[in-house]
Amino acid sequence: MKILVCIKQVADMESRFVVSEGASWFEETDLAFRINEYDEFAIEAAVQLKASLGEAEVTVLSAGPQRASDALKKALAMGADKAVLLLDPEAPKKDSWQVANLIADWAKPQGFDLVLTGMQSQDRGSGQVSLFLGELIGANSVSCAVALEASPGSIKVERELEGGLRAQVELSTPALVSCQLGLNQPRYPTLPNIMKAKKKPFETIEVTAALDPAQEVLWMGAPEKAGAAELIEGDLASQVERVVSILKDKKLVG
């Protein structure tokens, strides 16, 4: 079975974000980057399927700037067999439709039996790339997988629904599955596997095709403050007096 895992390198959510000039994205200076958390579950699922099937090859792919190679190297250390970087410095600023087309142009001719992705990215959170990609490559698609097993020619998935419900579906291959948090327990790369990853195939492909965006970010920033809180201190009598004063000022009491 040929398995493709699509991953994205995102800024660590503990970073201090500063909106860039033009208010359409954030400054990347001094940010720490990591594999998108949802994608780590997809990598682990692929490695587990490879172990259970016996005969499987796992390719991990990312569309992004050169720094995304660090995320791919970690995926190789987690157990993927080879990596492909679609080198595009502008990829982080592209919309879901553009990114899905970038990946599909490369992936469709490869004939993958199964494509795994994270349910969404932590930076944009649109959850659209996987669904677009499934349509573009002609794969049967399902989202929000919380359990997964594969056999030759079919994929069984348990997916999460609203209200805590679950649904079990079976897909014929080629199939695409987006992975929800909790699908498994992503492994930490060991030092021996990190060293082995350095010898695994790593291909970099410069992206030259340009696709017009389907949407445009008009503005990005922190929401306006709706109001301010006042901490009322002192003894009980002074607190009551202050509360009554505030209510009278706002004409909420007579």
C-alpha positions in Angstrom: 0.0 0.0 0.0 1.3 3.5 -0.9 0.5 6.0 1.8 0.9 9.7 1.6 0.8 11.9 4.7 0.4 15.7 4.2 1.7 17.8 7.0 2.1 21.5 7.6 4.7 23.4 9.7 3.0 26.0 11.9 4.2 28.5 14.5 4.2 27.2 18.0 1.0 28.4 19.7 3.1 29.6 22.7 4.9 32.1 20.5 4.3 35.8 20.7 2.5 36.8 17.5 2.8 40.2 15.9 0.5 41.0 12.9 2.6 42.0 9.9 2.3 45.2 7.9 -0.8 45.0 5.7 -2.6 43.0 8.5 -3.0 39.9 6.4 -0.6 37.5 8.3 1.9 37.6 11.2 5.6 38.3 11.4 7.6 35.2 11.4 10.7 36.7 13.0 11.7 35.0 16.3 8.8 32.5 16.1 9.4 28.9 16.9 7.9 26.3 14.5 6.7 22.8 14.8 4.6 20.1 13.0 0.9 21.0 13.1 -0.5 19.0 16.1 -3.3 17.3 14.1 -0.7 16.2 11.5 1.3 14.3 14.1 -1.7 12.0 14.6 -1.7 11.4 10.8 2.0 10.5 10.8 1.5 8.1 13.6 -1.5 6.5 12.0 0.5 5.9 8.8 3.5 4.4 10.7 1.1 2.0 12.6 -0.6 1.0 9.4 2.7 0.2 7.8 3.6 -2.0 10.7 0.3 -3.9 10.6 0.1 -4.3 6.8 3.7 -5.5 6.5 4.1 -4.1 2.9 3.5 -0.4 2.8 5.5 2.7 2.0 4.9 6.0 3.7 5.7 9.3 2.0 5.4 12.5 3.9 4.8 15.8 2.1 4.7 19.5 2.9 4.1 22.6 0.9 6.0 25.5 2.4 9.2 27.5 2.7 12.6 25.9 3.3 12.1 25.9 7.0 9.3 23.2 6.5 12.1 20.7 5.9 12.6 20.5 9.7 9.0 19.2 10.0 9.6 16.6 7.3 12.8 15.4 8.9 11.0 14.9 12.2 8.3 12.9 10.3 11.1 10.7 8.8 12.4 10.1 12.3 8.9 9.1 13.4 8.9 6.3 10.8 8.1 7.7 7.4 10.1 6.3 4.5 10.7 9.3 2.3 9.9 13.0 2.2 8.9 15.6 -0.4 9.1 19.3 0.1 7.0 21.4 -2.4 9.2 24.5 -2.0 7.0 27.6 -2.0 8.0 30.5 0.2 4.5 32.0 -0.2 2.7 28.8 0.8 1.8 29.9 4.4 -0.1 32.9 3.0 -2.0 30.9 0.3 -5.6 29.9 0.9 -6.9 26.3 1.2 -7.8 26.0 -2.5 -4.3 27.0 -3.6 -2.6 24.7 -1.2 -4.8 21.7 -2.2 -4.0 22.3 -5.8 -0.3 22.5 -5.1 -0.4 19.1 -3.4 -2.8 17.5 -5.9 -0.6 18.4 -8.9 2.2 16.4 -7.5 0.2 13.6 -5.7 -2.4 12.6 -8.3 0.1 11.0 -10.8 1.8 9.1 -7.9 -1.2 6.7 -7.4 -1.4 6.6 -3.6 -3.8 4.2 -2.1 -4.3 6.2 1.1 -3.8 9.9 1.9 -3.8 11.0 5.5 -4.0 14.6 6.7 -4.6 16.4 10.0 -8.3 17.5 10.4 -7.1 21.2 10.3 -4.1 23.4 10.8 -3.5 25.3 14.1 -2.8 28.6 12.3 -5.7 28.9 9.9 -8.1 26.3 11.2 -10.2 26.1 8.1 -10.3 22.3 7.8 -10.7 22.6 4.0 -7.4 21.5 2.4 -8.1 17.8 3.0 -11.6 17.9 1.5 -10.4 19.9 -1.5 -7.5 17.5 -2.0 -9.7 14.4 -1.9 -11.9 15.9 -4.7 -9.0 17.0 -6.8 -7.2 13.5 -6.7 -10.5 11.6 -7.0 -10.2 9.8 -3.7 -13.1 8.7 -1.4 -12.8 11.1 1.6 -13.9 11.1 5.2 -13.0 13.6 8.0 -12.6 13.6 11.8 -11.2 10.1 12.1 -10.8 8.8 15.7 -10.1 5.2 14.8 -8.6 3.7 11.6 -7.8 0.3 10.2 -6.8 -0.8 6.7 -6.9 -3.9 4.6 -6.1 -4.4 0.9 -8.5 -2.3 -1.1 -10.5 -0.8 1.8 -10.2 1.5 4.8 -12.5 1.3 7.9 -12.9 4.6 9.8 -14.7 5.6 12.9 -15.4 9.3 12.8 -16.5 11.9 15.4 -19.8 13.6 14.9 -21.6 16.5 16.7 -23.0 15.8 20.2 -20.5 13.1 21.0 -21.8 10.7 18.4 -19.6 8.3 16.4 -20.1 6.8 12.9 -18.3 3.9 11.3 -17.7 4.0 7.6 -15.8 1.8 5.1 -14.1 3.3 2.0 -12.6 1.7 -1.0 -9.2 2.9 -2.1 -8.0 5.3 -3.2 -9.1 7.1 0.0 -8.3 10.2 2.0 -8.8 10.4 5.7 -8.4 13.5 7.9 -7.3 12.7 11.5 -8.8 14.1 14.7 -6.9 14.6 17.9 -6.9 11.5 20.0 -6.7 9.0 17.1 -3.5 7.6 18.6 -0.5 8.6 20.7 2.2 10.1 18.4 5.6 8.8 19.2 8.7 10.8 20.0 11.6 10.2 17.6 14.4 8.3 19.3 18.0 9.3 18.7 18.8 6.1 16.5 15.7 6.9 14.4 16.8 10.6 14.0 20.2 9.4 12.7 18.5 6.9 10.4 16.2 9.7 9.0 19.3 11.5 7.7 19.8 8.7 5.2 16.2 8.5 4.0 15.2 9.9 0.6 14.3 13.6 0.7 13.2 15.4 -2.5 12.7 19.2 -2.9 10.6 20.4 -5.8 10.4 24.1 -6.5 6.8 25.2 -7.2 6.5 27.5 -10.1 2.8 27.3 -11.1 0.6 30.1 -9.8 -3.1 29.7 -9.1 -5.3 32.7 -8.4 -6.6 32.7 -4.8 -10.3 31.8 -4.1 -10.4 34.1 -1.2 -8.5 37.1 0.2 -7.6 38.0 3.8 -8.8 41.6 4.2 -7.7 42.1 7.8 -6.3 40.2 10.7 -5.7 41.3 14.3 -6.9 41.1 17.9 -10.6 41.8 18.5 -11.5 45.1 19.9 -12.0 45.2 23.7 -15.7 45.2 24.5 -15.2 46.7 28.0 -13.0 46.8 31.1 -13.4 45.1 34.4 -13.0 46.9 37.7 -11.9 45.1 40.8 -13.7 46.5 43.8 -11.7 46.4 47.0 -12.2 47.4 50.6 -14.6 46.4 53.4 -18.1 45.2 52.7 -19.8 48.6 53.3 -17.4 50.4 50.9 -17.8 47.7 48.2 -21.6 48.0 48.4 -21.4 51.8 48.2 -19.2 51.5 45.1 -21.5 49.0 43.4 -24.5 51.2 44.0 -22.6 54.2 42.6 -21.7 52.3 39.4 -25.3 51.1 38.9 -26.6 54.7 39.3 -24.0 56.1 36.9 -25.1 53.6 34.3 -28.7 54.5 35.1 -29.5 50.8 36.0 -31.1 51.8 39.3 -32.9 55.0 40.4 
